[in-house]
Amino acid sequence: MRIGIDLGGTKIEALAIDDRGREMYRQRVPAPRDDYHATIDAILGLVAELEERTGRRGRVGVGTPGAVSPVTGLMKNCNSTWLNGQPLARDLEAALRRPVRLANDANCFALSEAIDGAAAGAPTVFGVILGTGVGAGLVIDRKTLTGPNAIAGEWGHNPLPWPRDDERPGPACWCGKRGCIETFLSGPAVERLHLDKTGRRVPAREIADSGIWADYVDRLARALAHVINIIDPDMIVLGGGISNRVELYQPVADRLNDHVFSDYVSTVISQPVFGDASGVRGAAWLWPTS
């Protein structure tokens, strides 16, 4: 049995699946914001509940909002900032008394969709998260690519490609830079644009302003074209709350040819099969089939 944990900023979700990917039991609890030790306790409680409900002991994988530094073994790059600088992998292994595999949540999303989701069978998959933050994971032949710095796929903290004059220098990002892709394409970024234009604060999922979405399509197409020019993936799967806006997909695909250095773009842009559940499923898939 595999257990996946999706460690989010507002909730922690746990899922048990068998080796064929069939769901056995699922549970979620609110995330203890700003409390590292309570986060460890919450994960420990979820694993115990899943194992009690299924009557089986599981291999545990955890999707995190950052990455484990290969140099220090400590968490880095987490927008859930109370995790940064903490030995999360070590502490979870000690608490659970077993090996634990950790990966960035976007890597988990991409892995889930590459194994048995929208991109099943595709050799190279780029999985994008368009949510509170913007990130991505890269899967090649059903294995996540992490890289020596543990930042492969950190697409959201690169500058928006081919910026217009009115997009320079860009909004300030929590990472300390300006003009990151995340500051243009995240849910809070869209909400900020709507507030600036209309004076009204509206959740990203409810915004209907055609001008805001025309800009969003153009920026997303530019950002994805940059990825295609570098790694040329077979499929790009969009996840996160904004990926539920079905009106994005065809317009973005139509704009790729304006920026991709090719006579034709074969890369498929797809919605996820498992939606919000892909992160926790991917965490469970961090353990190979025995």
Secondary structure, 3 states (H helix, E strand, C coil): CEEEEEECCCEEEEEEECCCCCEEEEEEEECCCCCHHHHHHHHHHHHHHHHHHHCCCCEEEEEECCEECCCCCCEECCCCHHHCCCCHHHHHHHHHCCCEEEEEHHHHHHHHHHHHCCCCCCCEEEEEEECCCEEEEEEECCEECCCCCCCCCCHHHCECCCCCHHHCCCCECCCCCECECHHHHCHHHHHHHHHHHHCCCCCHHHCCCHHHHHHHHHHHHHHHHHHHHHHCCCEEEEECHHHHCHHHHHHHHHHHHHCCCCCCCCCEEECCCCHHHHHHHHHHCCCCCC
